[in-house]
Amino acid sequence: MTDDNKRQERDLKDRKFYRAEQEAEFTDKGTPDTPQTRHPAYRLAFRDTDFLVREELRPVRFQLELLKPEMLLDEAGVGSTLVMYGSARIPSPDKVDEMLASTTDANRTVVERLVEKAKYYTEAHKLAKMVSEKSIVEDGRRQFVICSGGGPSIMEAANRGASDAGAESIGLNIVLPHEQAPNKYVTPYLSFQFHYFALRKMHFLLRAKAVAVFPGGFGTFDEFFELLTLIQTGKMKPIPILLFGKDFWNRVIDFEALAEEGTINKDDLNLFRWCENADEAWGHIAGFYKLDDATAKAPC
């Protein structure tokens, strides 16, 4: 035994068991090739993906999807987020002409309505860029880090705005049956993929200090109404909820009718604020948290 090994044995801080990755290396290097070692039963449990995806292991997979993003975001110094929800179908302004040119008479009205909403791509980009440029740091942790679903359209605008400000941003993607991938503006080491919608939705809100909601479809409605429900029922403390596009939302949802029918309280309509542009949105956030220009500090 070498002197170094003897010293390690007497070191009170030295681990007495090998780490999991070291044990895995031992199996790679020193395991003989036999029928027993080739059988899946012999694999280390944490390296056996066939075992990990079994029905009985769902609670473990839940835990992994909760822990992995939480640990990596904590290590990245992310204190809080500005979450941005919205459609995956609204075009960016530079794609409008292409979209109109490729449409047919049968769906022209729908395409024209989507094109009209391209202004919200611009506002999402502007809000993300504006907030990212403020580089707000508190207790050594970054605040209002931009977080999106990691996909195209409004989500892309959010991550793109942060990128154009020279800031990092988060993307929370979900596995879908059809092909999809993170947009290119998500910071690679803050780009996460989820199997469970429930865990993804939890991570959207665990660090959220404000949420901007742009016109969208079922997914946006789901996330928006769950957020309203959490605050309405007292499960979550109030945060600024910024609802962009009053004409769109009042066309597709009659909020006043919900209150008139008694299925919600009239006061519940105050859980969100109407916005049409990024300046209004930041004004609501800054007012809620009593922020001013002096709050912005150098990036950590």
Contacts in CASP RR format, 6 or more apart in sequence:
PFRMAT RR
TARGET T0000
AUTHOR 0000-0000-0000
METHOD contacts of the structure
MODEL  1
MTDDNKRQERDLKDRKFYRAEQEAEFTDKGTPDTPQTRHPAYRLAFRDTD
FLVREELRPVRFQLELLKPEMLLDEAGVGSTLVMYGSARIPSPDKVDEML
ASTTDANRTVVERLVEKAKYYTEAHKLAKMVSEKSIVEDGRRQFVICSGG
GPSIMEAANRGASDAGAESIGLNIVLPHEQAPNKYVTPYLSFQFHYFALR
KMHFLLRAKAVAVFPGGFGTFDEFFELLTLIQTGKMKPIPILLFGKDFWN
RVIDFEALAEEGTINKDDLNLFRWCENADEAWGHIAGFYKLDDATAKAPC
8 14 0 8 1.000
18 26 0 8 1.000
20 44 0 8 1.000
20 46 0 8 1.000
23 44 0 8 1.000
24 44 0 8 1.000
24 47 0 8 1.000
27 44 0 8 1.000
31 37 0 8 1.000
36 42 0 8 1.000
40 48 0 8 1.000
40 50 0 8 1.000
40 51 0 8 1.000
43 51 0 8 1.000
45 51 0 8 1.000
46 52 0 8 1.000
51 57 0 8 1.000
52 60 0 8 1.000
52 61 0 8 1.000
53 61 0 8 1.000
61 195 0 8 1.000
61 196 0 8 1.000
62 196 0 8 1.000
62 199 0 8 1.000
65 194 0 8 1.000
65 195 0 8 1.000
65 196 0 8 1.000
65 199 0 8 1.000
65 200 0 8 1.000
66 199 0 8 1.000
66 202 0 8 1.000
66 203 0 8 1.000
68 192 0 8 1.000
69 172 0 8 1.000
69 192 0 8 1.000
69 203 0 8 1.000
70 203 0 8 1.000
70 206 0 8 1.000
72 189 0 8 1.000
72 190 0 8 1.000
72 192 0 8 1.000
73 79 0 8 1.000
73 170 0 8 1.000
73 190 0 8 1.000
73 207 0 8 1.000
76 168 0 8 1.000
76 189 0 8 1.000
76 190 0 8 1.000
77 140 0 8 1.000
77 141 0 8 1.000
77 142 0 8 1.000
77 300 0 8 1.000
78 141 0 8 1.000
78 142 0 8 1.000
78 145 0 8 1.000
78 170 0 8 1.000
78 190 0 8 1.000
78 207 0 8 1.000
79 138 0 8 1.000
79 141 0 8 1.000
79 142 0 8 1.000
79 143 0 8 1.000
79 145 0 8 1.000
79 207 0 8 1.000
80 141 0 8 1.000
80 142 0 8 1.000
80 143 0 8 1.000
80 144 0 8 1.000
80 145 0 8 1.000
80 207 0 8 1.000
80 208 0 8 1.000
80 209 0 8 1.000
81 144 0 8 1.000
81 145 0 8 1.000
81 146 0 8 1.000
81 147 0 8 1.000
81 170 0 8 1.000
81 207 0 8 1.000
81 208 0 8 1.000
81 209 0 8 1.000
82 127 0 8 1.000
82 128 0 8 1.000
82 131 0 8 1.000
82 144 0 8 1.000
82 145 0 8 1.000
82 146 0 8 1.000
82 147 0 8 1.000
82 208 0 8 1.000
82 209 0 8 1.000
82 210 0 8 1.000
82 211 0 8 1.000
82 212 0 8 1.000
82 285 0 8 1.000
83 147 0 8 1.000
83 148 0 8 1.000
83 204 0 8 1.000
83 205 0 8 1.000
83 208 0 8 1.000
83 210 0 8 1.000
83 211 0 8 1.000
83 212 0 8 1.000
84 124 0 8 1.000
84 127 0 8 1.000
84 128 0 8 1.000
84 146 0 8 1.000
84 147 0 8 1.000
84 148 0 8 1.000
84 154 0 8 1.000
84 155 0 8 1.000
84 157 0 8 1.000
84 158 0 8 1.000
84 211 0 8 1.000
84 212 0 8 1.000
84 214 0 8 1.000
85 148 0 8 1.000
85 149 0 8 1.000
85 154 0 8 1.000
85 211 0 8 1.000
85 212 0 8 1.000
85 213 0 8 1.000
85 214 0 8 1.000
85 216 0 8 1.000
85 219 0 8 1.000
85 220 0 8 1.000
85 223 0 8 1.000
85 224 0 8 1.000
86 124 0 8 1.000
86 153 0 8 1.000
86 154 0 8 1.000
86 155 0 8 1.000
86 213 0 8 1.000
86 214 0 8 1.000
86 215 0 8 1.000
86 216 0 8 1.000
86 217 0 8 1.000
86 220 0 8 1.000
87 117 0 8 1.000
87 153 0 8 1.000
87 154 0 8 1.000
87 214 0 8 1.000
87 215 0 8 1.000
87 216 0 8 1.000
87 217 0 8 1.000
87 220 0 8 1.000
88 151 0 8 1.000
88 152 0 8 1.000
88 153 0 8 1.000
88 154 0 8 1.000
88 155 0 8 1.000
89 114 0 8 1.000
89 153 0 8 1.000
89 216 0 8 1.000
90 114 0 8 1.000
90 117 0 8 1.000
90 118 0 8 1.000
90 120 0 8 1.000
90 121 0 8 1.000
90 153 0 8 1.000
90 154 0 8 1.000
90 214 0 8 1.000
90 215 0 8 1.000
90 216 0 8 1.000
91 99 0 8 1.000
91 114 0 8 1.000
91 115 0 8 1.000
91 118 0 8 1.000
91 121 0 8 1.000
91 153 0 8 1.000
92 118 0 8 1.000
92 121 0 8 1.000
92 153 0 8 1.000
92 156 0 8 1.000
92 157 0 8 1.000
93 118 0 8 1.000
93 119 0 8 1.000
93 121 0 8 1.000
93 122 0 8 1.000
95 118 0 8 1.000
96 115 0 8 1.000
96 118 0 8 1.000
99 111 0 8 1.000
99 114 0 8 1.000
99 115 0 8 1.000
100 111 0 8 1.000
100 112 0 8 1.000
100 115 0 8 1.000
103 111 0 8 1.000
117 215 0 8 1.000
117 248 0 8 1.000
120 154 0 8 1.000
120 214 0 8 1.000
120 215 0 8 1.000
120 244 0 8 1.000
120 245 0 8 1.000
121 153 0 8 1.000
121 154 0 8 1.000
121 156 0 8 1.000
121 157 0 8 1.000
122 157 0 8 1.000
123 214 0 8 1.000
123 244 0 8 1.000
123 276 0 8 1.000
123 277 0 8 1.000
123 278 0 8 1.000
123 281 0 8 1.000
124 154 0 8 1.000
124 157 0 8 1.000
124 158 0 8 1.000
124 212 0 8 1.000
124 214 0 8 1.000
124 244 0 8 1.000
124 278 0 8 1.000
125 157 0 8 1.000
125 158 0 8 1.000
125 160 0 8 1.000
125 161 0 8 1.000
125 164 0 8 1.000
126 161 0 8 1.000
126 277 0 8 1.000
126 278 0 8 1.000
127 158 0 8 1.000
127 212 0 8 1.000
127 278 0 8 1.000
127 281 0 8 1.000
127 282 0 8 1.000
128 146 0 8 1.000
128 157 0 8 1.000
128 158 0 8 1.000
128 159 0 8 1.000
128 160 0 8 1.000
128 161 0 8 1.000
128 162 0 8 1.000
128 165 0 8 1.000
128 169 0 8 1.000
129 161 0 8 1.000
129 162 0 8 1.000
129 164 0 8 1.000
129 165 0 8 1.000
130 165 0 8 1.000
130 278 0 8 1.000
130 279 0 8 1.000
130 282 0 8 1.000
131 144 0 8 1.000
131 146 0 8 1.000
131 282 0 8 1.000
131 285 0 8 1.000
132 145 0 8 1.000
132 146 0 8 1.000
132 161 0 8 1.000
132 162 0 8 1.000
132 165 0 8 1.000
132 166 0 8 1.000
132 167 0 8 1.000
132 169 0 8 1.000
133 165 0 8 1.000
133 167 0 8 1.000
134 144 0 8 1.000
134 295 0 8 1.000
134 296 0 8 1.000
135 142 0 8 1.000
135 167 0 8 1.000
135 296 0 8 1.000
135 297 0 8 1.000
135 298 0 8 1.000
135 299 0 8 1.000
136 142 0 8 1.000
136 143 0 8 1.000
136 144 0 8 1.000
136 291 0 8 1.000
136 295 0 8 1.000
136 296 0 8 1.000
136 297 0 8 1.000
137 143 0 8 1.000
137 297 0 8 1.000
137 298 0 8 1.000
137 299 0 8 1.000
137 300 0 8 1.000
140 300 0 8 1.000
141 300 0 8 1.000
142 299 0 8 1.000
142 300 0 8 1.000
143 209 0 8 1.000
144 209 0 8 1.000
144 210 0 8 1.000
144 285 0 8 1.000
145 162 0 8 1.000
145 167 0 8 1.000
145 168 0 8 1.000
145 169 0 8 1.000
145 170 0 8 1.000
145 207 0 8 1.000
146 158 0 8 1.000
146 159 0 8 1.000
146 161 0 8 1.000
146 162 0 8 1.000
146 167 0 8 1.000
146 169 0 8 1.000
146 170 0 8 1.000
147 158 0 8 1.000
147 169 0 8 1.000
147 170 0 8 1.000
147 171 0 8 1.000
147 172 0 8 1.000
147 204 0 8 1.000
147 207 0 8 1.000
147 208 0 8 1.000
148 154 0 8 1.000
148 155 0 8 1.000
148 156 0 8 1.000
148 158 0 8 1.000
148 159 0 8 1.000
148 169 0 8 1.000
148 170 0 8 1.000
148 171 0 8 1.000
148 172 0 8 1.000
148 186 0 8 1.000
149 155 0 8 1.000
149 171 0 8 1.000
149 172 0 8 1.000
149 173 0 8 1.000
149 174 0 8 1.000
149 204 0 8 1.000
150 156 0 8 1.000
150 159 0 8 1.000
150 171 0 8 1.000
150 172 0 8 1.000
150 173 0 8 1.000
150 182 0 8 1.000
150 183 0 8 1.000
150 186 0 8 1.000
150 191 0 8 1.000
151 171 0 8 1.000
151 173 0 8 1.000
151 180 0 8 1.000
151 181 0 8 1.000
151 182 0 8 1.000
151 183 0 8 1.000
152 183 0 8 1.000
154 214 0 8 1.000
154 216 0 8 1.000
155 171 0 8 1.000
155 183 0 8 1.000
156 183 0 8 1.000
156 185 0 8 1.000
158 169 0 8 1.000
159 169 0 8 1.000
159 171 0 8 1.000
159 183 0 8 1.000
159 185 0 8 1.000
159 186 0 8 1.000
160 183 0 8 1.000
160 185 0 8 1.000
161 169 0 8 1.000
161 185 0 8 1.000
162 168 0 8 1.000
162 169 0 8 1.000
162 185 0 8 1.000
163 169 0 8 1.000
163 185 0 8 1.000
167 299 0 8 1.000
168 187 0 8 1.000
168 190 0 8 1.000
169 185 0 8 1.000
169 186 0 8 1.000
169 187 0 8 1.000
169 190 0 8 1.000
170 186 0 8 1.000
170 187 0 8 1.000
170 190 0 8 1.000
170 191 0 8 1.000
170 192 0 8 1.000
171 182 0 8 1.000
171 186 0 8 1.000
171 190 0 8 1.000
171 191 0 8 1.000
171 192 0 8 1.000
172 192 0 8 1.000
172 194 0 8 1.000
172 200 0 8 1.000
172 203 0 8 1.000
172 204 0 8 1.000
173 180 0 8 1.000
173 181 0 8 1.000
173 182 0 8 1.000
173 191 0 8 1.000
173 192 0 8 1.000
173 193 0 8 1.000
173 194 0 8 1.000
174 193 0 8 1.000
174 194 0 8 1.000
174 195 0 8 1.000
174 197 0 8 1.000
174 200 0 8 1.000
175 193 0 8 1.000
175 194 0 8 1.000
175 195 0 8 1.000
182 191 0 8 1.000
192 203 0 8 1.000
194 200 0 8 1.000
194 203 0 8 1.000
201 223 0 8 1.000
201 226 0 8 1.000
204 223 0 8 1.000
205 211 0 8 1.000
205 227 0 8 1.000
205 230 0 8 1.000
205 236 0 8 1.000
208 239 0 8 1.000
209 239 0 8 1.000
209 240 0 8 1.000
209 285 0 8 1.000
209 289 0 8 1.000
210 239 0 8 1.000
210 240 0 8 1.000
210 241 0 8 1.000
210 242 0 8 1.000
210 285 0 8 1.000
210 288 0 8 1.000
211 227 0 8 1.000
211 239 0 8 1.000
211 240 0 8 1.000
211 241 0 8 1.000
211 242 0 8 1.000
212 242 0 8 1.000
212 244 0 8 1.000
212 275 0 8 1.000
212 281 0 8 1.000
213 220 0 8 1.000
213 223 0 8 1.000
213 224 0 8 1.000
213 241 0 8 1.000
213 242 0 8 1.000
213 243 0 8 1.000
213 244 0 8 1.000
213 272 0 8 1.000
214 220 0 8 1.000
214 244 0 8 1.000
214 245 0 8 1.000
215 244 0 8 1.000
215 245 0 8 1.000
215 248 0 8 1.000
215 249 0 8 1.000
224 241 0 8 1.000
224 243 0 8 1.000
227 236 0 8 1.000
227 241 0 8 1.000
228 241 0 8 1.000
228 268 0 8 1.000
228 271 0 8 1.000
228 272 0 8 1.000
229 235 0 8 1.000
230 236 0 8 1.000
231 237 0 8 1.000
231 238 0 8 1.000
231 239 0 8 1.000
231 241 0 8 1.000
231 271 0 8 1.000
232 264 0 8 1.000
232 268 0 8 1.000
232 271 0 8 1.000
238 271 0 8 1.000
239 288 0 8 1.000
240 273 0 8 1.000
240 284 0 8 1.000
240 285 0 8 1.000
240 288 0 8 1.000
241 271 0 8 1.000
241 272 0 8 1.000
241 273 0 8 1.000
242 272 0 8 1.000
242 273 0 8 1.000
242 275 0 8 1.000
242 280 0 8 1.000
242 281 0 8 1.000
242 284 0 8 1.000
242 285 0 8 1.000
243 249 0 8 1.000
243 272 0 8 1.000
243 273 0 8 1.000
243 274 0 8 1.000
243 275 0 8 1.000
244 275 0 8 1.000
244 276 0 8 1.000
244 281 0 8 1.000
245 274 0 8 1.000
245 275 0 8 1.000
245 276 0 8 1.000
246 274 0 8 1.000
246 276 0 8 1.000
249 255 0 8 1.000
255 269 0 8 1.000
256 269 0 8 1.000
258 264 0 8 1.000
259 265 0 8 1.000
259 266 0 8 1.000
259 268 0 8 1.000
259 269 0 8 1.000
273 284 0 8 1.000
275 281 0 8 1.000
275 284 0 8 1.000
285 291 0 8 1.000
286 292 0 8 1.000
END
